[in-house]
Amino acid sequence: MSILEIKNLSHIYDSKPLFVKANLSVSGGEHSGIVGLNGAGKSTFIKILSGEVLQDEGEVKWLNGITRGYLDQHADIDRSLTVMEYLRSSFDDMFKLNAQMEECYAKMADAEDSALDSLISKANNLLDRLTRGGFFELDSTIKKVAGGLGVSGFGYDTPISQLSGGGRAKLMLTKLLLTKPDIMLLDEPTNFLDIEHIEWLVDFLNGTKSAFLVISHDTDFLDKVCKNIINIENGEIKKYSGNYSQFVKQREQNAKQYEEAYLHQQREIEKMTDYIERNKARAATAGMANSRKKMLDKMDILRKPTVIYDAEFSFPYVDLHTKELAVVKDLSVGYDSPILPPISFTLSSETRLWLRGTNGIGKTTIIKTLLNKLKRLGGTCFFHPACKIAYVEQDLFFENPEELPASYLNNKFPRLNPKDVRALLAKVGLKNELALRPIGSLSGGEQMRLKLAVLTNVPSNLLILDEPTNHLDVRAKDSLKKAITEYKGAVILVSHEKDFASDICNVIFDVK
C-alpha cells in the first residue's frame, strides 16, 4: 500500500528549479536511498516531506494516520535536559498511560463498590497496553539503542548542553529510532557515527519494519540498507529498483538515452523554427508554417541534461624527508581538564595516520591542540622546523555567508588575479552559476569543495584533514581520495569511512 503520493511537485530555490512536475510513490516498509549531485535538492526534498518547507506547486499526500520521524542535524533540542530525560521523552504517550493507571489505583482506595469494577477494568486495560508496549523494559530498550549508536558513552545523566554538535545529532538519531515511526526521513545519519556504530545502524535499518528515505554520500552504507534508490536529477524524481551499485549501472544507461533524446529534440526544434521563420510571411506556405508553430507549441520540451562539474583536487608538496616530522609525547588535551589519557606518537615524512575513534571522544580536540588552536594541558608537541601544514576542518563555518566564492579566495590569496581565481574554482567544480552564488546558499558539498580549493593552493608536506568527506558526493570523494593518495607528504586523517581511510592510511591510531 502506498503511504506517500507526490504529484506534479515543482519547487524553485535561489532561482534554480529543483523539481519540475515531479512524481513519486512510496509504499509502506520501503527502504530507499535519496541520491543526486550536490545542490540537486536532496535536503530540500526531505524538508518538503517533513513539512518544514512548503513546495511551490504540486501535491504531497500522506496516508491518513501515518507517523513520520525526521532527522534534521541542524535542529536544536532542549539542552537543559539530561541524555536519559531526552531519550525517555520518546515514550511520552506511554508515560501518560502509566499516569492514568496510577490514578486509577489511587481512586480504588476510596471507590464505592459500584465504581470499583470499572476502575479495575480500566486499570487492567491500561496495564495490558503498557505491557504490550514494553513500558516496563523502557530503560533497557533505550540503553540498547543508545549503546549501539555510542550515546551511552556520553553518560545518561550528562546535560545535553555539554554535548558537541555531533553528539546532539547522535542523540536525535537515537530518539528517532526509539519512536519507531511508520516512515523515517534521514538526512546524512552516518555523518557523526563511527565505524562500529554505522555497522550497528545497518543491522537496525535492515531489521526495521518502518519505511525510510535516507540521504547519504556513503555508498557502501546505501548498498547495505537500500532496496530502492530515488535519484533527483534534471528536475525529476525517479525511483530505481536495487541498491546503489545497481542504480549506477541503470542511471548511466538512462542518462545516455536522455542526452540522445534531448539532442534529437533540439535538432527537430531548430529545423521547425527555421522552417517557420522562412515560410510564415509567404501566402503559399503560411498555413504550413502556422501548423508547424502549433506543433512546436504543444511539444513537451525536455530539460537540458544536468551538467556534472567534476572536482579535481591536487595538493602541492614541499620536499621534506625526515623520520621525525612530528613528535607528540604525553600530550594532554581538553579544556578545563584532560578528556583523554596522555597521547604519544611520531610521524615521519611518509606517515599516513588514520586518527580513529568514537564520535565525540576528542579527535578534533587533538588536532586543534596540535595546531595550537587549543592550549596544551601537558606534554610536548614538536614539529620539524621545515614542516608546512595544510589543514581543513570539519566545521563548514564561514565568517561571511553572503560572500561569493571568488571573493573568499581573493581574501585568502590576494596575489591571485581574477583569471587564476576562476580557474581555481573551476578546478574543484565551482564554476558558472555556482561561482556566482553566495557561500551560504551553496550545498554542504559545494562548501567543502571551496575549503579544499584553498588547500590546492597551499604548498605543504603535512595534510591534516578532519572528516573531509562528510558532505562530498561520490565523484568528488573519489577525486579527493586520488589526490591524497598521490600526495607525497604525510597525512593525518580523521574519518568515519572505513573504505576511504583504509585505502589511504598506513598507520592507525585508535583514540580511546
C-alpha positions in Angstrom: 0.0 0.0 0.0 1.2 3.5 -0.9 1.8 5.7 2.1 3.1 8.7 0.2 2.0 10.1 -3.2 3.8 13.0 -4.8 2.2 14.5 -7.9 3.4 17.3 -10.1 5.9 18.6 -7.5 7.6 21.9 -8.5 9.9 24.0 -6.4 12.5 26.7 -7.1 15.3 27.5 -4.7 17.6 30.5 -5.2 16.2 31.0 -8.8 17.1 27.4 -9.6 14.3 24.9 -10.4 14.9 21.8 -8.3 11.8 19.9 -9.2 9.5 20.3 -12.2 6.2 18.5 -12.1 7.9 15.5 -10.4 6.1 12.4 -9.3 6.9 9.7 -6.8 5.1 6.9 -4.9 6.4 5.3 -1.7 5.0 2.1 -0.2 4.9 1.0 3.4 8.1 -0.7 4.6 10.2 0.6 1.6 13.9 1.1 2.3 15.1 3.8 -0.1 18.1 6.0 -0.6 18.0 9.5 -2.0 20.9 10.5 -4.2 21.8 13.3 -6.6 24.5 15.8 -7.3 25.5 18.5 -4.8 22.8 21.1 -4.9 20.3 18.9 -6.7 17.7 19.4 -3.9 18.0 16.3 -1.7 17.8 18.1 1.6 15.1 20.4 0.3 13.1 17.4 -0.8 13.3 15.8 2.7 12.3 19.2 4.2 9.3 19.3 1.9 8.3 15.8 3.0 8.7 16.8 6.7 6.6 19.9 6.3 9.5 22.2 7.1 9.5 23.7 3.6 6.3 24.3 1.5 6.6 23.4 -2.1 5.8 25.9 -4.8 3.4 23.7 -6.7 2.1 20.1 -6.6 0.7 17.7 -4.1 2.4 15.8 -1.3 -0.2 13.4 0.2 0.4 11.1 3.1 -1.8 8.2 4.0 -4.0 9.1 7.0 -2.6 8.1 10.3 1.0 7.7 9.1 3.6 8.7 11.7 6.8 10.4 10.5 10.2 10.9 12.0 12.7 13.4 10.6 16.4 13.6 11.4 17.5 17.2 11.0 21.1 17.5 12.2 20.8 21.3 12.3 17.8 21.3 14.6 18.2 22.3 18.2 16.9 20.5 21.2 16.2 21.4 24.9 19.8 21.5 26.2 18.6 21.7 29.9 17.6 18.0 29.8 19.9 15.1 30.6 20.6 12.5 28.0 18.2 10.0 29.6 15.4 12.5 30.1 15.6 13.4 26.4 15.5 9.7 25.3 12.7 8.9 27.7 10.6 11.6 26.1 10.4 9.2 23.1 7.8 7.4 25.2 5.7 10.3 26.5 2.5 8.7 25.4 3.3 5.6 27.5 4.2 7.7 30.5 0.8 9.4 30.2 -0.9 5.9 30.1 1.1 4.9 33.2 0.0 8.1 35.0 -3.7 7.3 34.1 -3.2 3.8 35.5 -1.7 5.1 38.8 -4.6 7.5 39.0 -7.0 4.5 38.8 -5.1 2.7 41.5 -5.3 5.8 43.7 -9.0 6.2 43.2 -9.6 2.5 44.1 -8.8 3.1 47.7 -11.9 5.4 48.2 -14.1 4.0 45.5 -17.5 2.6 46.2 -18.3 -1.0 45.0 -20.3 0.3 42.1 -17.3 2.2 40.7 -14.6 -0.3 41.8 -15.2 -2.8 39.0 -15.0 -0.1 36.4 -11.7 1.3 37.8 -10.2 -2.2 38.0 -11.2 -2.9 34.4 -9.7 0.4 33.2 -6.5 -0.2 35.1 -6.1 -3.7 33.7 -6.7 -2.4 30.2 -4.0 0.2 30.7 -1.6 -2.3 32.2 -2.1 -4.6 29.3 -1.3 -1.8 26.8 1.8 -0.8 28.8 3.0 -4.4 29.0 2.5 -5.0 25.2 4.3 -1.7 24.5 7.3 -2.8 26.6 6.9 0.1 29.1 8.4 -1.8 32.0 11.6 -2.5 30.0 11.9 1.0 28.6 15.3 1.8 30.2 16.7 -1.5 28.8 15.3 -0.7 25.4 16.7 2.8 25.5 20.2 1.6 26.6 20.3 -1.0 23.8 19.8 1.6 21.1 21.9 4.3 22.9 24.7 1.7 23.2 24.5 0.7 19.6 25.0 4.4 18.5 27.6 5.3 21.1 25.3 7.6 23.0 25.9 5.6 26.2 29.4 6.9 26.3 28.2 10.4 27.0 26.7 9.3 30.3 23.0 9.2 30.8 23.0 11.9 33.5 25.0 14.3 31.3 23.2 17.6 30.4 22.7 17.9 26.7 24.3 21.4 26.9 27.7 19.6 27.4 27.4 17.6 24.2 29.1 18.6 20.9 27.0 19.2 17.8 27.9 15.7 16.6 26.9 14.3 20.0 23.5 16.0 19.8 23.0 14.7 16.2 23.6 11.1 17.5 21.2 11.7 20.4 18.5 12.9 18.0 19.0 9.8 15.8 18.7 7.6 18.9 15.4 9.1 19.8 14.1 8.8 16.3 14.9 5.1 16.2 13.3 4.6 19.6 10.0 6.2 18.5 9.6 3.7 15.6 7.6 5.9 13.2 5.9 4.5 10.1 8.5 6.3 8.0 11.8 7.8 8.8 13.3 10.8 6.9 17.1 10.6 7.5 19.5 13.3 6.2 23.1 12.0 6.4 22.6 9.8 9.5 26.2 8.4 9.3 28.0 11.8 9.3 28.7 11.7 13.0 28.9 7.9 13.5 32.0 5.8 13.8 32.6 2.5 12.0 31.1 0.2 14.7 28.1 2.5 15.1 27.4 2.6 11.4 27.5 -1.3 11.3 25.0 -1.3 14.2 22.8 1.2 12.3 22.9 -1.0 9.2 21.7 -4.0 11.2 18.9 -1.9 12.8 17.7 -0.5 9.5 17.7 -3.9 7.8 15.6 -5.3 10.6 13.1 -2.4 10.9 9.5 -2.7 9.5 9.4 1.1 9.2 9.9 2.6 5.8 12.7 5.1 5.4 14.2 7.6 3.0 17.8 8.2 3.6 20.3 10.7 2.1 23.9 9.6 2.4 27.1 10.1 0.5 28.4 6.8 2.0 27.7 4.5 -1.0 28.8 1.4 1.0 26.1 2.2 3.5 23.5 2.7 0.8 24.4 -0.6 -0.8 23.8 -2.4 2.5 20.5 -0.9 3.6 18.6 0.2 0.4 16.3 -1.8 -1.8 15.4 1.3 -3.9 17.3 4.4 -5.0 15.5 7.7 -5.6 17.6 9.9 -7.9 17.0 13.6 -8.1 18.2 14.9 -11.5 17.1 17.2 -14.3 14.1 18.4 -12.2 12.8 14.8 -12.0 12.5 12.4 -9.0 12.9 8.9 -10.3 12.9 5.6 -8.4 15.2 2.7 -9.4 14.9 -0.8 -8.0 18.0 -2.3 -6.3 20.9 -0.9 -4.2 23.3 1.9 -5.1 25.7 -0.2 -7.2 22.8 -1.5 -9.3 21.4 2.1 -9.6 24.7 3.4 -11.0 24.6 1.0 -13.9 21.0 1.8 -14.7 21.5 5.5 -14.4 24.4 5.6 -16.8 22.4 3.9 -19.5 19.3 6.1 -18.9 21.5 9.3 -18.8 22.9 8.4 -22.2 19.5 7.8 -23.6 18.1 11.0 -22.2 21.0 13.0 -23.6 20.5 11.5 -27.1 16.7 12.2 -26.9 17.4 15.8 -25.8 19.9 16.4 -28.7 17.5 14.8 -31.2 14.6 17.1 -29.9 16.8 20.2 -30.1 17.7 19.4 -33.8 14.0 19.0 -34.5 13.1 22.3 -32.8 15.8 24.0 -34.8 14.5 22.7 -38.1 10.9 23.6 -37.2 11.9 27.1 -36.0 13.9 27.7 -39.2 11.0 26.5 -41.4 8.5 28.7 -39.6 10.8 31.8 -39.9 11.3 31.2 -43.6 7.7 30.5 -44.6 5.4 32.4 -42.3 5.5 35.6 -44.5 4.7 33.7 -47.8 1.0 33.3 -48.5 1.5 30.0 -50.2 3.3 28.5 -47.2 1.9 30.5 -44.3 -0.6 27.7 -43.4 2.1 25.1 -43.2 4.2 27.4 -41.1 1.3 28.1 -38.8 0.7 24.3 -38.4 4.4 23.8 -37.5 4.1 26.6 -35.0 1.2 24.8 -33.3 3.1 21.5 -33.2 6.1 23.3 -31.7 3.9 25.0 -29.0 2.4 21.6 -28.0 5.8 19.8 -27.8 6.9 18.6 -24.4 10.3 20.2 -24.2 13.0 18.2 -22.5 15.1 20.0 -20.0 18.8 20.4 -20.7 20.7 17.5 -19.0 22.3 18.4 -15.7 25.9 19.4 -16.2 28.1 17.5 -13.8 31.0 19.6 -12.7 33.7 17.2 -11.6 36.2 18.2 -9.0 39.9 17.8 -9.5 42.0 18.1 -6.3 45.7 18.1 -6.1 47.8 19.3 -3.1 51.2 20.9 -3.9 54.1 19.3 -1.9 57.2 21.0 -0.3 60.0 18.5 -0.3 61.0 17.2 3.2 62.4 13.8 4.1 62.7 13.1 7.8 62.0 10.3 10.3 60.7 12.9 12.8 58.3 15.2 11.0 56.3 15.5 14.2 56.9 14.0 17.7 54.0 14.0 20.2 54.8 12.9 23.7 52.4 12.6 26.6 50.2 15.2 25.1 47.2 16.1 27.4 44.2 17.6 25.6 40.9 19.1 26.8 39.5 22.3 28.1 39.5 22.9 31.8 40.6 19.3 32.4 42.0 16.4 30.3 39.4 14.4 28.3 41.8 11.6 27.3 44.8 9.8 28.6 48.2 11.3 27.5 48.8 10.8 23.8 52.1 9.9 22.1 53.1 9.2 18.5 55.7 10.0 15.9 55.2 11.0 12.3 57.7 10.5 9.6 57.5 12.3 6.3 55.8 9.2 4.8 53.3 8.5 7.6 49.7 8.5 6.7 47.9 8.4 10.1 44.2 7.4 10.5 43.0 9.1 13.7 40.2 6.7 14.6 37.8 6.6 17.5 34.1 7.0 18.5 32.4 10.3 17.8 32.8 13.0 20.4 35.8 11.2 22.1 38.1 14.1 21.2 39.7 13.6 17.8 39.1 17.1 16.7 40.3 18.4 20.1 43.6 16.5 19.5 44.0 18.2 16.1 43.2 21.6 17.3 45.7 21.1 20.2 48.4 20.0 17.7 47.7 23.2 15.7 47.8 25.4 18.8 44.2 26.4 18.3 43.7 24.9 21.8 46.1 25.2 24.7 48.0 22.1 25.7 47.2 20.9 29.2 50.5 18.9 29.4 53.1 17.1 27.4 55.0 18.2 24.3 54.4 18.5 20.6 57.4 19.1 18.3 57.1 19.8 14.5 60.2 19.8 12.3 61.2 23.4 11.5 60.6 22.9 7.8 57.2 21.3 8.4 54.4 23.1 6.4 50.9 22.2 7.3 47.7 22.4 5.2 44.5 21.9 7.3 40.9 21.5 6.5 38.5 21.5 9.5 35.2 19.5 9.8 33.1 22.6 10.5 31.7 24.4 7.5 31.7 27.8 9.3 32.2 30.9 7.1 32.5 34.3 8.7 30.5 35.9 5.9 27.9 33.6 4.3 26.9 36.3 1.8 30.4 36.4 0.4 31.0 35.0 -3.1 33.4 32.1 -3.6 35.8 34.3 -5.7 35.9 37.0 -3.0 36.6 34.3 -0.4 39.6 33.0 -2.3 40.8 36.6 -3.1 40.9 37.3 0.6 42.9 34.1 1.2 45.3 34.7 -1.8 45.4 38.5 -2.5 48.1 38.0 -5.2 46.0 35.8 -7.4 44.5 37.6 -10.4 40.7 37.1 -11.2 41.5 34.7 -14.0 43.5 32.4 -11.6 40.7 32.6 -9.0 38.2 31.5 -11.6 40.4 28.7 -12.8 40.9 27.5 -9.2 37.1 27.5 -8.6 36.5 25.7 -11.9 39.1 23.0 -11.0 37.1 22.0 -7.9 33.8 22.1 -9.7 32.6 25.6 -8.7 32.0 27.3 -12.0 29.4 29.1 -14.0 26.3 29.7 -11.8 27.9 28.1 -8.7 30.7 30.6 -8.7 28.2 33.5 -8.6 26.1 32.3 -5.6 26.7 33.4 -2.0 28.7 30.8 0.0 25.7 30.4 2.4 23.4 29.3 -0.4 25.8 26.5 -1.6 25.3 22.9 -0.5 27.5 21.4 2.2 29.4 19.5 -0.5 30.0 22.7 -2.5 31.2 24.5 0.6 33.6 21.7 1.4 34.9 21.9 -2.2 35.6 25.6 -1.5 37.5 24.7 1.6 39.6 22.1 -0.3 40.2 24.7 -3.1 42.2 26.7 -0.5 44.4 23.6 0.2 45.1 23.1 -3.5 46.9 26.5 -3.5 48.9 25.9 -0.2 52.2 24.1 -0.6 52.7 21.7 2.3 54.3 18.5 3.5 51.7 17.6 6.1 48.0 17.4 5.3 45.6 17.4 8.3 42.1 16.6 7.2 39.2 16.4 9.7 36.2 14.4 8.2 36.7 15.9 4.7 34.2 13.5 3.1 31.2 14.3 5.3 29.4 16.3 2.6 31.1 15.3 -0.7 29.3 13.4 -3.4 30.7 10.2 -4.7 32.6 11.6 -7.6 34.2 14.4 -5.6 35.1 11.9 -2.8 36.8 9.6 -5.4 38.8 12.7 -6.7 39.8 13.6 -3.1 41.0 10.0 -2.4 43.1 10.1 -5.6 44.6 13.4 -4.6 45.6 12.3 -1.1 47.0 9.0 -2.4 49.1 10.9 -4.9 50.3 13.5 -2.3 53.9 12.9 -1.4 53.8 14.2 2.1 52.5 13.0 5.5 48.8 12.9 6.3 46.7 13.0 9.5 43.2 11.9 8.6 40.1 11.8 10.7 37.4 9.8 9.0 34.5 7.5 10.0 34.5 6.0 6.5 36.5 2.7 6.6 36.8 2.2 2.9 38.0 5.7 2.3 40.6 5.8 5.2 41.9 2.3 4.9 42.8 2.8 1.2 44.9 5.9 2.1 46.5 5.3 5.5 49.4 3.1 6.6 49.1 3.7 10.4 46.0 3.6 12.6 45.9 5.5 15.9 42.9 4.5 18.0 41.7 7.2 20.3 40.3 5.7 23.5 
